[in-house]
Amino acid sequence: MSSRSIVISIVIPCYNERGAIEETISAVDELSLADAHEIIVVDDGSTDGSDALLVERAESDPHFKLLRHDTDTVDKPLLIGF
């Protein structure tokens, strides 16, 4: 992230969501939040290829941040995101 001010952080947990994660991120992008936001996706050990999509997005989108960890519990991705 650059030195811009982040007003809102949107945390999205992800586990094997290859079919839905791009649509979810696109829906957030359509909110027209300009530069005042960041999208944080916490990958919970996906094995369906969604992790590769997320890495590609993280490399190309300055508003996007990817956090990864091994599968644990349902609430842990959200806790890591905050």
N, C-alpha and C positions, 0 to 999 in steps of 0.2 A: 504494500500500500504506500502511496505517496503521502505527502504532508497535508493532504486535504482533510477537512473535518468530517468524521463519520457521525451522522446523526442517528442512524438506525442500523442495527445488525440483524439480519434474518438468518436464523439457524435452522438447517434442514437435516434431519437424520436420514441416513441412507443405508439400507441393507438389501442387496440384490434387487435394485429398482431400475434396472437398465431400461425397461419399457416405459417408465414414468418420470425419471429424474430430469430429463431434458425439458419435458413439458412443464414440470414444476418450476424449474429455474426460469424458463421463458415467461411463465405467468408472473413471477416476481419482477422480471425485467420490464414487463408491460405496465407496471405500476408508476412509471415515470418518476422515479425517485432521484434522478440526476446523479450527481457525484456524491451525494450525501449518504450513501448506503454501502453496505458490503453484504455479500451472501456467503455464509459459512456453511459448507456441507461437511458433515461428520460421517465418514464412511466406516461402517461397523463390520469390516472384514468381508466385503462383498466378494462373491466368487462367480458372478454372472457376466462380468465384463463392464459393469457400470463404473468400476474404479478407473478403468482406462479412459472412459468418456470424461470423468471428472478431472483426471490429470490433464487431459488435453484442454479442457475449459480453464483450469487454473493457470495454465501457461499462456493463454491468450486473452484473458479477461481480468483487468485490474481491480474489478469489484468483487472478484471471486476468490475465496480462500478454501482450501481443502485440508481437512484434518483427518487422519486415519488411525485406526487402532483395531486390535483383534476383537472378534465378537465376544460380547460379555453379557450385558443385560439390556433390556429395552430402554431404560432411562439414561444409561451411561453416555450415549452419543450427545444427548442434549446437555448433560452436565459438562462434558468436554467442550462443547461449543460456547458455553458461558464461562 
